[in-house]
């Protein structure tokens, strides 16, 4: 449970308001969380590749932690070596979540 929370909490803060597109595969240089205008976001959403089928359900659970009554999110990208604010890789990789409404 702690592992899931450790992955979900930082990722949950990173939904894209305007959804830049992901790449057709994971980039060699991993995306990293940065702070822009006092908001945590990914530095390069294009570095994410498609979500592998076996990780889609977990990615959707992570993205749903961002949902509110007014906003729904879905998983759109995955990178196995996504980096946190300290430049360390997330255990299990990172998901790119996009608001769908």
C-alpha positions as CSV (number, residue, x, y, z in Angstrom):
1,X,0.0,0.0,0.0
2,X,2.8,2.4,0.8
3,X,4.4,1.7,-2.6
4,X,1.2,2.6,-4.4
5,X,0.7,5.8,-2.4
6,X,4.3,6.8,-2.9
7,X,3.8,6.4,-6.7
8,X,0.3,7.8,-6.8
9,X,0.6,10.9,-4.8
10,X,3.4,12.6,-6.7
11,X,2.0,11.4,-10.0
12,X,-1.5,12.5,-9.1
13,X,-0.4,16.1,-8.9
14,X,0.8,16.0,-12.5
15,X,-2.3,15.9,-14.7
16,X,-2.0,17.9,-17.9
17,X,-4.6,20.7,-18.3
18,X,-3.8,21.0,-22.0
19,X,-2.6,17.7,-23.3
20,X,0.6,17.8,-25.2
21,X,1.0,14.6,-27.2
22,X,3.1,11.7,-26.1
23,X,5.7,10.1,-28.3
24,X,5.2,6.9,-30.2
25,X,7.8,5.3,-27.9
26,X,9.5,6.2,-24.6
27,X,12.3,8.7,-25.2
28,X,15.9,7.9,-24.2
29,X,15.9,10.9,-21.9
30,X,13.2,10.3,-19.2
31,X,10.7,13.0,-18.3
32,X,11.2,14.8,-15.0
33,X,8.8,16.5,-12.6
34,X,9.5,20.2,-12.4
35,X,7.7,23.2,-10.8
36,X,6.4,25.7,-13.2
37,X,4.3,28.6,-12.0
38,X,4.0,27.0,-8.6
39,X,2.6,23.8,-10.1
40,X,4.2,20.4,-10.4
41,X,4.3,19.2,-14.0
42,X,6.3,17.1,-16.4
43,X,9.1,18.8,-18.2
44,X,8.6,16.9,-21.4
45,X,5.3,15.0,-22.0
46,X,6.6,14.0,-25.4
47,X,9.1,11.7,-23.7
48,X,6.3,9.4,-22.5
49,X,5.4,6.5,-24.8
50,X,2.2,4.5,-25.0
51,X,1.0,2.7,-21.8
52,X,1.8,-1.0,-22.0
53,X,-1.4,-3.1,-21.9
54,X,-0.3,-4.8,-18.7
55,X,0.1,-1.4,-16.9
56,X,-3.0,0.3,-18.3
57,X,-5.3,-0.6,-15.3
58,X,-2.8,0.5,-12.8
59,X,-2.1,3.7,-14.7
60,X,-5.9,4.5,-14.8
61,X,-6.1,4.0,-11.1
62,X,-3.3,6.4,-10.6
63,X,-4.9,9.0,-12.8
64,X,-8.3,8.6,-11.2
65,X,-6.8,9.9,-8.0
66,X,-7.0,13.3,-9.7
67,X,-10.7,13.1,-10.4
68,X,-13.2,15.5,-8.8
69,X,-16.9,16.1,-9.4
70,X,-15.9,18.4,-12.2
71,X,-12.8,16.8,-13.7
72,X,-12.1,13.3,-14.9
73,X,-8.6,12.0,-16.0
74,X,-7.3,9.1,-17.9
75,X,-3.8,7.6,-18.4
76,X,-2.3,8.6,-21.8
77,X,1.5,7.9,-21.4
78,X,4.0,5.9,-19.5
79,X,7.8,6.1,-19.0
80,X,9.7,3.3,-17.1
81,X,12.4,5.8,-15.9
82,X,10.3,8.9,-15.1
83,X,12.1,11.1,-12.6
84,X,10.8,12.8,-9.5
85,X,11.7,16.4,-8.3
86,X,15.0,15.1,-6.9
87,X,15.9,13.4,-10.2
88,X,15.4,9.9,-8.9
89,X,13.3,7.4,-10.9
90,X,9.9,6.5,-9.6
91,X,9.6,2.8,-8.6
92,X,7.5,1.2,-11.3
93,X,7.8,4.2,-13.7
94,X,5.5,7.2,-14.1
95,X,2.2,7.9,-15.8
96,X,1.1,10.9,-17.8
97,X,-2.5,11.7,-16.9
98,X,-4.8,13.9,-19.0
99,X,-8.0,15.7,-18.1
100,X,-10.8,14.4,-20.3
101,X,-13.4,17.0,-19.7
